[in-house]
Amino acid sequence: MQSETQTENSISFDEFKSQVLEDYKIAVTSRECSLLGRREVLTGKAKFGIFGDGKEVPQLAMAKAFKNGDFRSGYYRDQTFMMAIGALTPEQLFAGLYADTNLENEPMSAGRQMGGHFMTHSLDANGEWKNLMEQKNSSSDISPTAGQMPRLLGLAQASKIYRNVDGISAEKFTDNGNEVAWGTIGNASTSEGHFWETINAAGVLQVPMVMSVWDDEYGISVHARHQTTKENISEILKGFQRDEEHDGYEIIVVEGWNYPALVDAYEKASSIARAEHCPVLIHVQQLTQPQGHSTSGSHERYKSEDRLNWEKEHDCNVKFREWIIENNFSNAEDLEVMEKEIKKQVRAAKSNAWNNYLKPTLARKKQVVELLGKVAGNSSNGNFINSLKENIANDREPLKKDLISAARQTLRYTIGESSAEKDELLNWLSEFGEENKGEYSSHLYINEDTLTEVLPEYNEEAEEVDARIILRDNFDQIFENHANALIFGEDAGEIGDVNQGLEGLQNKYGKFRVSDAGIREATILGQGIGMAMRGLRPIAEIQYLDYVMYCLQGMSDDLATLHYRTKGMQKAPLIVRTRGHRLEGIWHSGSQMAGILNLVRGMYVLVPRNMTKAAGFYNHLLELDTPALVIECLNGYRLKEKLPTNLKDIKTPIGVTETLKEGTDITLVSYGSTLRIVEEVAKELSQVDIDAEVIDVQSLLPFDINHDIVKSVQKTNRLLVIDEDVPGGASAYILQKVLDEQNAYRYLDSKPQTLTAKEHRPAYGTDGDYFSKPSAEDIFEKVYAIMHETNPNKYPKLR
């Protein structure tokens, strides 16, 4: 094996020797953590284990080329890299394995993710940006294979924007765009569409991205011959290799056990990506996975004896050790001393992590044992309660759920009893419940003021314009006043989007701020996530709501969970712009709200009824930090709206409904394009003496923060939710909110009902729309039937 390495600065042999031995120490430490971590899972102290054994040496090389300001977007085997950049200690790794909810003990997710999922903190304790240029950064990992790829593209693109767009104040985020985004993925996961979409997009955009493929020939138990054409990802990506005439990739292939070659490869990749903004693929071959995929199985079941023997011989740590001895950096005896000491240190780290994890629970155990004893002494069921107490007292390593479960079971034995001791137990339960609510359920949304409202103002002779003009002029103001704002998507650039809401803005603000993207929704979203994580304010345009399906996985698993899974230590204030509702045909019906609402908790979902309201949402969102999906009404761009004089200042409140018509007989709730039909029907209902109140939801997530709908129901005593989603979709969601959370059932004189589209997607054509989604006649007849049931004499049967 070669012993020469190319480094940026010339160093002495002793300095190089010191670096090599420090690297070996980290590699051995990481391996010992993997070995001991697996045992902890098998003993039951941890639920699941997935580790980075077999990938240590290439990760050391990557860490050497990784600089302050750089970002990693990786997968769940990069523990050695995190240790090498100083972002992970063995104690913290074990704290993650045990799901310690103390962020100081477990800074990767405060126990919210399984072990192997890593991050660094981009925000301080107040939720403000730290100086990302003073640290090495890792975006928070997710488990879905290749799910990290779209975000990686955005992290890299941010450097491109910072290098090419003037006027952005970004000292905390960039040094003239010299930062590299580093991605890692297993070879089998390169089969995923997200990988291919990202690889293609990065080649088109020419962004500073270095993509490492850790290749150990398997994806869990499935060999590469079932995964990849030619069983070789770099071979089939040769068409992406750049040449003198075409942009593309630099592709580097290197053995994963060859330390000096790996160091050379990563230094070369860093230099190319950083200086030239050319993406680089590093195919790291001949890696191993000594413990198999995870603690859920054994690789001896699917690997041949020859393969297992080869893996032992070519284990990267074994090869690294051999190279160190061959090149006289150390000898076997000294390395053995080091290795034994590392084993002691890792065992001590494991014990410290476990003790720190147990410490607060043991303190709570003492409290609950004492409380149960007190309650037992004053209860006719004291024997049963004492049994619960003894079970807890004898449990040397109880979980928090064991304590609270025993306390709650005790309440069953004290039904009908009253005592100061029981009150004390109830107070303890409330306090402990609130504490754990914070530990397990906090930070889904960012705590911010969403209720601010600035109404549009109009001149006496306000001009009525196509509604798309309001959007266009508002986006113009946004890009004028927010230097870090940009928008991109299919047809968003040159033609100014398919509905001309961005008309002329690319010419005014340039191709980096108003830009076209290929037909690749997953990476359009990923561009937005990554850039938002680096201080920009991107607006990712998905052409139609139907196409959100292509990027829904990223919205659900990555964007919507980011603030929660990092316990407030990272954020991505991305605005996703799309359009939907009331068009025609299965693929352009745009009302898949049921799935979206259930999959993107952690984002705002906003459904403005017109473009003035939409403009107010965009203005408001740019002052907030929670990611959001804004769904414009697809059939509203050519409708006329008055042009406000204060366009750039208007703000639509988030989570607040608007009453469009007051009434006394029934409350009609809807949103988006269907709302226009509801308003027209409300006028027709007045002709038969039905006074309907019409409420625009405006915001589905969050929903009716002020509980205005229940206030309406208190007055009307009847409720109908009208919606163009499928039965059991958004209308059922609204009904659950109003009945369960707002307790509107107390005021109802009639059964609350919903009126939705049919279960199938809408058929094509005007008639298809009429017979697929709620029509004016459907709404009229539904309301009339409710009133007929209430007062059949006043409202005789209609049909």
DRENBABA-513289 format. One line per 10 residues: number of its first residue (from 1); their letters; for each residue x, y, z of C-alpha. Coordinates in steps of 0.2 Angstrom, whole numbers, padded with zeros to 4 digits. Example, Ala and Ser with C-alpha at 12.3 -4.5 7.8 and 13.67 -1.06 7.14 Angstrom:
residues 2
1) as) 0062 -0022 0039 | 0068 -0005 0036
END
This chain:
residues 799
1) mqsetqtens) 0000 0000 0000 | 0007 0017 -0004 | 0012 0028 0011 | 0013 0045 0002 | -0002 0057 0005 | -0005 0074 -0003 | -0010 0087 0009 | -0013 0106 0008 | 0001 0111 0019 | 0018 0103 0021
11) isfdefksqv) 0020 0095 0038 | 0034 0086 0047 | 0035 0067 0049 | 0032 0068 0067 | 0016 0079 0064 | 0010 0067 0051 | 0013 0052 0063 | 0004 0061 0076 | -0011 0064 0065 | -0011 0046 0059
21) ledykiavts) -0011 0039 0076 | -0025 0050 0082 | -0035 0044 0067 | -0032 0026 0072 | -0037 0030 0090 | -0054 0037 0083 | -0056 0022 0072 | -0054 0010 0086 | -0064 0020 0098 | -0078 0021 0085
31) recsllgrre) -0077 0002 0082 | -0077 -0002 0101 | -0093 0009 0102 | -0101 -0001 0089 | -0097 -0018 0097 | -0102 -0013 0114 | -0117 -0004 0107 | -0123 -0020 0099 | -0122 -0029 0116 | -0132 -0016 0125
41) vltgkakfgi) -0146 -0019 0113 | -0145 -0038 0115 | -0146 -0036 0134 | -0162 -0025 0132 | -0155 -0009 0138 | -0158 -0001 0121 | -0171 -0005 0108 | -0162 -0005 0092 | -0144 -0003 0086 | -0137 0002 0069
51) fgdgkevpql) -0118 0007 0069 | -0104 0013 0058 | -0092 -0002 0059 | -0083 -0006 0043 | -0084 0012 0037 | -0072 0020 0049 | -0056 0024 0038 | -0065 0033 0024 | -0075 0043 0036 | -0058 0049 0044
61) amakafkngd) -0052 0054 0027 | -0068 0064 0024 | -0067 0073 0041 | -0049 0079 0036 | -0056 0088 0021 | -0071 0095 0030 | -0070 0113 0035 | -0079 0125 0046 | -0095 0131 0037 | -0096 0115 0027
71) frsgyyrdqt) -0112 0104 0029 | -0115 0085 0030 | -0131 0077 0024 | -0128 0059 0028 | -0135 0042 0033 | -0135 0032 0049 | -0117 0025 0049 | -0107 0041 0050 | -0102 0040 0068 | -0084 0040 0065
81) fmmaigaltp) -0085 0055 0055 | -0095 0064 0068 | -0081 0059 0081 | -0067 0065 0070 | -0075 0082 0068 | -0077 0083 0087 | -0096 0083 0086 | -0099 0066 0095 | -0091 0058 0110 | -0093 0039 0115
91) eqlfaglyad) -0104 0045 0130 | -0115 0054 0118 | -0117 0040 0106 | -0123 0028 0121 | -0134 0042 0127 | -0143 0041 0110 | -0144 0022 0111 | -0153 0024 0127 | -0164 0038 0121 | -0159 0050 0134
101) tnlenepmsa) -0170 0065 0133 | -0158 0077 0141 | -0151 0087 0126 | -0135 0091 0135 | -0132 0072 0137 | -0139 0067 0120 | -0136 0082 0108 | -0141 0073 0092 | -0160 0072 0095 | -0163 0072 0114
111) grqmgghfmt) -0168 0054 0112 | -0181 0057 0098 | -0172 0047 0085 | -0164 0030 0086 | -0145 0029 0088 | -0135 0033 0072 | -0144 0049 0067 | -0133 0064 0069 | -0133 0082 0069 | -0125 0098 0075
121) hsldangewk) -0134 0113 0083 | -0137 0127 0070 | -0147 0137 0083 | -0144 0143 0100 | -0155 0141 0116 | -0166 0156 0110 | -0169 0148 0093 | -0157 0161 0084 | -0144 0156 0071 | -0127 0152 0078
131) nlmeqknsss) -0112 0157 0067 | -0111 0142 0056 | -0095 0148 0049 | -0087 0145 0066 | -0091 0126 0066 | -0092 0110 0056 | -0111 0107 0052 | -0121 0092 0050 | -0140 0092 0045 | -0151 0081 0055
141) disptagqmp) -0151 0063 0048 | -0167 0054 0044 | -0169 0035 0042 | -0178 0034 0024 | -0165 0027 0012 | -0159 0041 0001 | -0170 0053 0010 | -0155 0064 0014 | -0151 0067 -0005 | -0163 0081 -0010
151) rllglaqask) -0158 0091 0006 | -0140 0088 0001 | -0143 0097 -0016 | -0150 0112 -0007 | -0136 0113 0005 | -0124 0113 -0009 | -0134 0126 -0019 | -0134 0138 -0005 | -0115 0140 -0009 | -0119 0144 -0027
161) iyrnvdgisa) -0132 0157 -0022 | -0120 0165 -0010 | -0106 0166 -0023 | -0117 0173 -0036 | -0130 0185 -0028 | -0125 0201 -0022 | -0132 0211 -0007 | -0136 0196 0005 | -0130 0199 0023 | -0124 0182 0027
171) ekftdngnev) -0108 0182 0038 | -0115 0168 0048 | -0118 0157 0033 | -0104 0159 0020 | -0087 0164 0015 | -0091 0169 -0003 | -0099 0152 -0007 | -0083 0142 -0003 | -0092 0129 0008 | -0095 0111 0002
181) awgtignast) -0110 0100 0006 | -0104 0082 0009 | -0116 0068 0006 | -0115 0050 0011 | -0125 0035 0006 | -0124 0016 0006 | -0122 0008 -0011 | -0139 -0001 -0010 | -0148 0015 -0007 | -0141 0022 -0024
191) seghfwetin) -0156 0012 -0031 | -0168 0024 -0024 | -0175 0038 -0036 | -0170 0051 -0024 | -0152 0047 -0027 | -0154 0048 -0046 | -0164 0064 -0046 | -0151 0072 -0035 | -0136 0066 -0045 | -0144 0073 -0061
201) aagvlqvpmv) -0149 0089 -0053 | -0132 0093 -0045 | -0124 0089 -0062 | -0136 0102 -0070 | -0134 0115 -0057 | -0115 0113 -0055 | -0115 0114 -0036 | -0101 0111 -0023 | -0107 0094 -0018 | -0096 0078 -0013
211) msvwddeygi) -0106 0062 -0013 | -0098 0047 -0005 | -0105 0030 -0008 | -0100 0017 0005 | -0100 0001 -0004 | -0100 -0015 0006 | -0109 -0025 -0008 | -0125 -0027 0002 | -0141 -0019 0006 | -0146 -0027 0022
221) svharhqttk) -0146 -0045 0015 | -0148 -0041 -0004 | -0132 -0042 -0014 | -0127 -0028 -0026 | -0131 -0039 -0041 | -0149 -0036 -0036 | -0147 -0018 -0033 | -0136 -0010 -0047 | -0133 -0013 -0065 | -0116 -0020 -0067
231) eniseilkgf) -0115 -0021 -0048 | -0105 -0004 -0049 | -0112 0013 -0046 | -0097 0023 -0053 | -0097 0012 -0068 | -0114 0016 -0073 | -0112 0034 -0069 | -0098 0037 -0081 | -0110 0046 -0092 | -0110 0060 -0079
241) qrdeehdgye) -0091 0062 -0080 | -0086 0079 -0085 | -0075 0082 -0100 | -0068 0097 -0110 | -0084 0101 -0118 | -0097 0097 -0105 | -0101 0100 -0087 | -0104 0085 -0076 | -0096 0076 -0062 | -0078 0072 -0056
251) iivvegwnyp) -0079 0053 -0052 | -0066 0046 -0040 | -0065 0027 -0036 | -0055 0022 -0021 | -0053 0007 -0009 | -0061 0009 0008 | -0047 0001 0017 | -0033 0012 0009 | -0030 0026 0021 | -0017 0036 0011
261) alvdayekas) -0027 0034 -0005 | -0043 0039 0004 | -0034 0055 0011 | -0029 0059 -0007 | -0046 0056 -0014 | -0055 0067 -0002 | -0042 0082 -0003 | -0044 0081 -0022 | -0063 0081 -0020 | -0063 0095 -0008
271) siaraehcpv) -0052 0106 -0019 | -0062 0103 -0035 | -0079 0106 -0027 | -0074 0121 -0017 | -0065 0130 -0030 | -0074 0125 -0046 | -0092 0122 -0039 | -0091 0105 -0048 | -0100 0090 -0040 | -0089 0075 -0036
281) lihvqqltqp) -0094 0057 -0033 | -0082 0046 -0023 | -0086 0028 -0024 | -0078 0020 -0009 | -0077 0001 -0013 | -0072 -0015 -0004 | -0079 -0010 0013 | -0086 -0022 0025 | -0100 -0022 0038 | -0093 -0033 0052
291) qghstsgshe) -0109 -0034 0063 | -0121 -0035 0048 | -0135 -0022 0044 | -0141 -0019 0062 | -0145 -0028 0078 | -0161 -0035 0070 | -0151 -0049 0061 | -0135 -0058 0058 | -0125 -0056 0042 | -0119 -0074 0044
301) ryksedrlnw) -0136 -0080 0037 | -0133 -0072 0020 | -0115 -0071 0017 | -0104 -0085 0011 | -0089 -0091 0021 | -0077 -0085 0008 | -0085 -0067 0009 | -0085 -0068 0028 | -0066 -0072 0028 | -0063 -0059 0015
311) ekehdcnvkf) -0071 -0046 0026 | -0060 -0051 0041 | -0045 -0049 0030 | -0050 -0032 0022 | -0058 -0024 0037 | -0053 -0006 0035 | -0047 -0005 0054 | -0036 -0021 0051 | -0029 -0014 0035 | -0026 0003 0044
321) rewiiennfs) -0017 -0005 0058 | -0006 -0015 0046 | -0001 0000 0036 | 0004 0010 0052 | 0015 -0004 0057 | 0023 -0007 0039 | 0027 0012 0039 | 0034 0013 0056 | 0022 0025 0063 | 0020 0013 0078
331) naedlevmek) 0022 -0006 0082 | 0010 -0020 0087 | 0014 -0019 0106 | 0011 0000 0107 | -0005 -0001 0097 | -0011 -0016 0108 | -0008 -0005 0123 | -0018 0009 0115 | -0032 -0002 0110 | -0034 -0009 0128
341) eikkqvraak) -0035 0008 0135 | -0048 0013 0122 | -0059 -0002 0127 | -0058 0004 0145 | -0063 0022 0140 | -0077 0016 0130 | -0084 0005 0144 | -0083 0019 0156 | -0092 0030 0143 | -0106 0017 0142
351) snawnnylkp) -0107 0016 0161 | -0108 0035 0162 | -0121 0037 0149 | -0132 0024 0157 | -0130 0032 0174 | -0134 0049 0168 | -0149 0042 0159 | -0156 0033 0174 | -0152 0047 0187 | -0168 0058 0185
361) tlarkkqvve) -0179 0042 0184 | -0171 0035 0200 | -0175 0052 0208 | -0193 0051 0202 | -0194 0033 0208 | -0190 0038 0226 | -0204 0051 0225 | -0217 0039 0218 | -0213 0025 0230 | -0215 0037 0245
371) llgkvagnss) -0232 0044 0237 | -0239 0026 0234 | -0235 0022 0252 | -0244 0037 0259 | -0259 0034 0248 | -0259 0015 0253 | -0260 0020 0271 | -0276 0029 0269 | -0285 0018 0256 | -0296 0003 0258
381) ngnfinslke) -0286 -0005 0244 | -0270 -0002 0252 | -0264 -0020 0249 | -0266 -0018 0230 | -0257 -0001 0230 | -0243 -0008 0241 | -0240 -0022 0228 | -0238 -0008 0215 | -0226 0001 0226 | -0216 -0014 0230
391) niandreplk) -0214 -0018 0211 | -0207 -0001 0208 | -0196 -0001 0224 | -0188 -0018 0218 | -0185 -0012 0200 | -0167 -0006 0200 | -0168 0001 0183 | -0186 0007 0180 | -0192 0017 0165 | -0202 0033 0167
401) kdlisaarqt) -0217 0024 0160 | -0216 0011 0174 | -0217 0025 0187 | -0231 0035 0179 | -0241 0019 0175 | -0240 0013 0193 | -0246 0030 0199 | -0260 0030 0186 | -0265 0012 0191 | -0266 0018 0209
411) lrytigessa) -0280 0030 0205 | -0291 0015 0200 | -0290 0009 0218 | -0294 0025 0225 | -0310 0029 0215 | -0322 0037 0227 | -0309 0041 0240 | -0303 0058 0245 | -0287 0062 0255 | -0273 0074 0255
421) ekdellnwls) -0261 0060 0250 | -0271 0057 0235 | -0271 0075 0230 | -0252 0075 0232 | -0251 0060 0220 | -0263 0069 0208 | -0251 0084 0208 | -0236 0073 0205 | -0245 0065 0190 | -0249 0082 0183
431) efgeenkgey) -0231 0089 0185 | -0223 0073 0178 | -0235 0073 0164 | -0231 0090 0159 | -0212 0087 0161 | -0213 0072 0149 | -0224 0082 0137 | -0210 0094 0135 | -0197 0080 0133 | -0207 0070 0120
441) sshlyinedt) -0219 0082 0112 | -0211 0099 0111 | -0204 0109 0097 | -0216 0102 0083 | -0219 0120 0079 | -0209 0135 0082 | -0216 0147 0095 | -0220 0163 0085 | -0233 0176 0083 | -0245 0170 0069
451) ltevlpeyne) -0259 0181 0073 | -0253 0197 0067 | -0265 0204 0053 | -0263 0219 0042 | -0278 0222 0031 | -0277 0227 0013 | -0281 0246 0009 | -0289 0252 -0006 | -0291 0269 -0015 | -0309 0275 -0019
461) eaeevdarii) -0305 0271 -0037 | -0296 0255 -0034 | -0292 0246 -0050 | -0298 0228 -0052 | -0285 0217 -0060 | -0282 0199 -0064 | -0278 0191 -0047 | -0261 0185 -0054 | -0256 0203 -0055 | -0258 0204 -0036
471) lrdnfdqife) -0246 0189 -0034 | -0234 0196 -0047 | -0233 0213 -0039 | -0231 0206 -0021 | -0217 0194 -0026 | -0209 0209 -0034 | -0210 0218 -0017 | -0203 0202 -0008 | -0188 0201 -0019 | -0185 0220 -0018
481) nhanalifge) -0185 0220 0001 | -0178 0202 0005 | -0161 0200 -0003 | -0160 0182 0003 | -0177 0177 -0004 | -0178 0167 -0020 | -0190 0156 -0030 | -0188 0141 -0041 | -0198 0128 -0049 | -0205 0121 -0066
491) dageigdvnq) -0208 0136 -0077 | -0205 0148 -0063 | -0191 0157 -0072 | -0191 0162 -0090 | -0210 0162 -0093 | -0214 0168 -0075 | -0224 0152 -0070 | -0238 0144 -0079 | -0251 0157 -0072 | -0239 0172 -0074
501) gleglqnkyg) -0238 0175 -0056 | -0219 0179 -0058 | -0220 0188 -0075 | -0205 0197 -0079 | -0196 0194 -0062 | -0182 0184 -0069 | -0176 0198 -0080 | -0177 0210 -0065 | -0169 0199 -0052 | -0158 0187 -0062
511) kfrvsdagir) -0158 0168 -0065 | -0151 0164 -0048 | -0166 0171 -0038 | -0180 0167 -0050 | -0176 0151 -0059 | -0182 0137 -0068 | -0180 0119 -0062 | -0182 0102 -0071 | -0197 0091 -0069 | -0190 0084 -0052
521) eatilgqgig) -0202 0089 -0037 | -0192 0079 -0024 | -0176 0089 -0027 | -0185 0105 -0029 | -0191 0103 -0012 | -0174 0097 -0007 | -0166 0113 -0014 | -0178 0123 -0003 | -0174 0113 0013 | -0155 0114 0011
531) mamrglrpia) -0155 0132 0007 | -0167 0137 0021 | -0155 0127 0033 | -0141 0139 0027 | -0150 0156 0031 | -0158 0159 0014 | -0177 0161 0012 | -0182 0150 -0002 | -0199 0148 -0010 | -0200 0131 -0019
541) eiqyldyvmy) -0214 0130 -0032 | -0222 0114 -0035 | -0232 0117 -0051 | -0248 0109 -0045 | -0254 0101 -0029 | -0256 0084 -0037 | -0237 0085 -0040 | -0234 0087 -0022 | -0236 0068 -0021 | -0218 0067 -0028
551) clqgmsddla) -0210 0077 -0014 | -0222 0072 0000 | -0210 0060 0007 | -0197 0074 0010 | -0210 0086 0017 | -0216 0072 0029 | -0200 0064 0034 | -0188 0078 0033 | -0195 0096 0032 | -0210 0094 0044
561) tlhyrtkgmq) -0200 0084 0057 | -0184 0094 0057 | -0188 0106 0072 | -0196 0092 0082 | -0182 0079 0079 | -0168 0091 0084 | -0178 0098 0099 | -0177 0115 0092 | -0158 0115 0087 | -0161 0116 0068
571) kaplivrtrg) -0174 0125 0057 | -0178 0126 0039 | -0191 0140 0036 | -0195 0135 0018 | -0211 0141 0009 | -0218 0128 -0003 | -0229 0136 -0016 | -0242 0127 -0026 | -0259 0128 -0034 | -0274 0117 -0033
581) hrlegiwhsg) -0293 0114 -0031 | -0307 0114 -0044 | -0299 0110 -0060 | -0304 0095 -0070 | -0298 0077 -0072 | -0290 0064 -0061 | -0272 0071 -0062 | -0276 0090 -0060 | -0290 0090 -0047 | -0278 0096 -0033
591) sqmagilnlv) -0287 0091 -0017 | -0277 0078 -0009 | -0279 0086 0008 | -0282 0071 0018 | -0265 0063 0016 | -0256 0080 0017 | -0264 0085 0033 | -0259 0069 0041 | -0242 0068 0035 | -0235 0086 0037
601) rgmyvlvprn) -0238 0090 0055 | -0224 0102 0059 | -0228 0113 0044 | -0241 0126 0041 | -0254 0121 0028 | -0263 0137 0021 | -0277 0138 0009 | -0281 0156 0004 | -0297 0159 -0005 | -0290 0172 -0016
611) mtkaagfynh) -0273 0180 -0021 | -0274 0195 -0010 | -0275 0182 0005 | -0261 0172 -0003 | -0250 0188 -0004 | -0253 0191 0014 | -0248 0174 0019 | -0232 0175 0009 | -0228 0192 0017 | -0231 0185 0035
621) lleldtpalv) -0222 0169 0032 | -0206 0178 0028 | -0206 0185 0045 | -0208 0168 0053 | -0198 0152 0054 | -0210 0138 0052 | -0210 0129 0035 | -0227 0131 0026 | -0237 0124 0011 | -0247 0138 0003
631) ieclngyrlk) -0260 0131 -0009 | -0267 0145 -0021 | -0283 0143 -0030 | -0280 0136 -0047 | -0295 0144 -0055 | -0293 0161 -0047 | -0279 0168 -0057 | -0290 0177 -0070 | -0303 0182 -0058 | -0304 0200 -0054
641) eklptnlkdi) -0298 0207 -0037 | -0295 0225 -0031 | -0277 0230 -0031 | -0272 0235 -0013 | -0261 0251 -0010 | -0252 0243 0004 | -0248 0227 -0005 | -0231 0224 0003 | -0237 0227 0021 | -0253 0216 0021
651) ktpigvtetl) -0252 0201 0032 | -0265 0187 0033 | -0265 0179 0050 | -0261 0161 0052 | -0272 0149 0061 | -0287 0162 0061 | -0303 0160 0052 | -0313 0174 0043 | -0332 0175 0044 | -0338 0181 0026
661) kegtditlvs) -0356 0181 0030 | -0365 0182 0047 | -0381 0171 0049 | -0392 0164 0063 | -0398 0147 0056 | -0383 0136 0051 | -0364 0138 0051 | -0356 0133 0034 | -0337 0130 0035 | -0326 0128 0019
671) ygstlrivee) -0310 0134 0011 | -0301 0137 -0006 | -0311 0137 -0022 | -0326 0128 -0015 | -0329 0143 -0004 | -0334 0154 -0018 | -0348 0141 -0022 | -0353 0141 -0004 | -0354 0160 -0004 | -0366 0160 -0019
681) vakelsqvdi) -0377 0147 -0011 | -0378 0157 0005 | -0387 0170 -0005 | -0398 0158 -0013 | -0403 0151 0004 | -0408 0168 0010 | -0422 0167 -0004 | -0430 0152 0006 | -0427 0161 0023 | -0412 0151 0028
691) daevidvqsl) -0399 0163 0035 | -0382 0154 0034 | -0366 0160 0042 | -0351 0157 0031 | -0333 0154 0038 | -0317 0153 0028 | -0305 0142 0037 | -0290 0150 0028 | -0278 0139 0038 | -0279 0120 0041
701) lpfdinhdiv) -0263 0119 0050 | -0264 0127 0063 | -0283 0127 0064 | -0294 0140 0071 | -0283 0145 0086 | -0296 0158 0092 | -0310 0145 0092 | -0321 0156 0081 | -0331 0141 0073 | -0338 0135 0090
711) ksvqktnrll) -0343 0153 0094 | -0353 0153 0077 | -0361 0136 0082 | -0366 0143 0099 | -0377 0155 0089 | -0383 0144 0074 | -0384 0127 0083 | -0380 0118 0066 | -0364 0114 0057 | -0360 0109 0039
721) videdvpgga) -0342 0107 0033 | -0341 0108 0014 | -0325 0102 0006 | -0319 0095 -0011 | -0307 0082 -0003 | -0313 0063 -0002 | -0325 0058 0012 | -0316 0057 0029 | -0302 0069 0023 | -0300 0087 0027
731) sayilqkvld) -0319 0089 0031 | -0317 0075 0044 | -0302 0084 0051 | -0311 0100 0053 | -0326 0091 0061 | -0314 0083 0073 | -0306 0099 0078 | -0323 0108 0080 | -0331 0094 0090 | -0317 0086 0100
741) eqnayrylds) -0306 0101 0103 | -0319 0116 0103 | -0333 0105 0111 | -0346 0112 0099 | -0357 0096 0102 | -0363 0105 0117 | -0372 0118 0106 | -0379 0107 0092 | -0397 0104 0089 | -0394 0094 0073
751) kpqtltakeh) -0381 0081 0068 | -0365 0090 0062 | -0362 0084 0044 | -0350 0085 0030 | -0352 0087 0011 | -0337 0081 0001 | -0332 0076 -0016 | -0334 0058 -0021 | -0322 0044 -0016 | -0314 0043 -0033
761) rpaygtdgdy) -0304 0057 -0041 | -0314 0069 -0051 | -0318 0065 -0069 | -0313 0076 -0083 | -0323 0090 -0090 | -0336 0102 -0084 | -0349 0088 -0081 | -0335 0078 -0073 | -0332 0092 -0060 | -0350 0094 -0057
771) fskpsaedif) -0354 0076 -0053 | -0337 0073 -0044 | -0336 0087 -0032 | -0349 0097 -0022 | -0360 0108 -0033 | -0370 0123 -0029 | -0386 0112 -0029 | -0377 0099 -0018 | -0374 0112 -0005 | -0391 0120 -0006
781) ekvyaimhet) -0400 0103 -0005 | -0389 0098 0010 | -0392 0113 0020 | -0411 0113 0016 | -0412 0095 0021 | -0404 0099 0038 | -0417 0114 0040 | -0431 0102 0035 | -0427 0090 0048 | -0427 0104 0061
791) npnkypklr) -0443 0112 0055 | -0452 0102 0042 | -0467 0114 0042 | -0457 0129 0038 | -0446 0120 0026 | -0456 0107 0017 | -0447 0092 0009 | -0438 0097 -0006 | -0436 0080 -0015
END
